[in-house]
Amino acid sequence: PDGTREPILMPERMDSLVGTDFEEAPVRAEGLSVALYNTTDMPTLGQRAARILSHAGALVVTVGNDQPVGDGCIVRGKKELLAGATVRFIRRYFGCSVQVAEEVQRADILVYLGKDFEMRYLPSQK
């Protein structure tokens, strides 16, 4: 009503401007598919993580919700894939522990985000 303007950040436009500037070449070269699961009560947490992984070069094929896994983050996959660049990036960025899975469905790697990642987006309690 008073005529002032407020700038609004549009994530889709930001994504097109950023392009591949944050891409990790070894992650892109592996070409592994990743399924992300938000195990917290915070909406859109999985989408936020998917944007991060996509910018790093991972192929995010699904984002969904799952049962709580605790405070931390878990990355699951076949033993031979868990030593690769994509899992190293995920562990470093999200602080995930690793679980070997004999059979993985939907993607090469499954990532379950817990409360620790959610805390990054909560306002600080001072």
N, C-alpha and C positions, 0 to 999 in steps of 0.2 A: 504493500500500500504506500510506503514512503518512497518508492522508486529506487531503493538500493538494490544492488545485484550481489548475488553470492555465487562464486564459481563452484561448479560441480564437476568432480572427476568421474569420467566415464571409463570404466575398466576396459571395455571393448576397444575404444579409441586408443587407450594407453597400450594395449597389447599390439595393435598394428604399428604404433610408433616405435615401440621397443624392439619388435621383430625378434631377431636372433642374437641381440647384443649380450644376453646373459647365458647363452648356450654353452654347455660343456661338451666339447667335441667327442670325448670318449663315450659319454652317455648317449649322444645321438648315434654314434657309430654302432653301438650295441643293438639298438633298435628293439629293445625289450618292451613288451606291453606291461602296463601297470594298472592295477585295480586299487582304488582308494576307498577306504571305509571310515566314516566318522563314527566313533564309538562314544561320543559325548552328547550332551543335550544342546550344544550350540549349533544353530542352523548355519548353513553355508560354510562350515569349517572344511569340509571335504572339497568344495569348489575352490576355496582359497589355496589349499594345498595342491590341487590339480593345476592351477595356474602357475604355481612355483615350479612344479615338476615339468610342465609343458615348456616353460621358458628355458629350463635347463636342458631340454632335448629329449625327455622321456615321452613315450607314447602312452598317454593316459586313455584307457579304453572304457573305463566305467568309474563312476563315483556313486557311492551309496552309504547307507547306514548299517550298523551292526551292533551286536551286544557289547557292553563295556568290556574293555580289556585291562583296565587299571589306569594308572597315571601315565605310564610311558607309551611308547609307540612300538609296534611290532611289525617287522617285515618278514614275510614268509615266501619261500620258493624252493626250488630244487637246489640241492647242494652245489652243483656246478655253476649255477647262476648267482648264488649269494656272494661269490668272490669277485664279481664284476664291478665295473665303474658305476653302473646305475645304482646298485645297492650301496656302494661306498658313499655316493652322493646322498642318498636317502638317509643313511645312518648318520652322516656328518651333519646334515641340515636339520633333520627331525629328531635326532637322538634315539633312533630305534635300536631295539635288540633284535637278534636274528633267530628265526626258527626254521629248521629244515622241514620241508613237507615233501613227502614222496609223490603226492599228486596235488596239483594246483589247477583250479578251474577258473575260467573267465580271462585269465591273464598269466603272463610268465611270473610276475611278482605281485604279491598282495601286501598292501600297507594298511595297518589298522592304527588310526590316530587316537591317542588318549588325552587325558586331562592336561598333561604337560604342554602339548601344542596349543590347546585351548587357552591356557594361561597367557600366551603371547598376545591374545586379542582382547583380554579383559582389562578394564580400566584399573590402574594401580590403586591399591588400598593404602592410603596414607593416613 
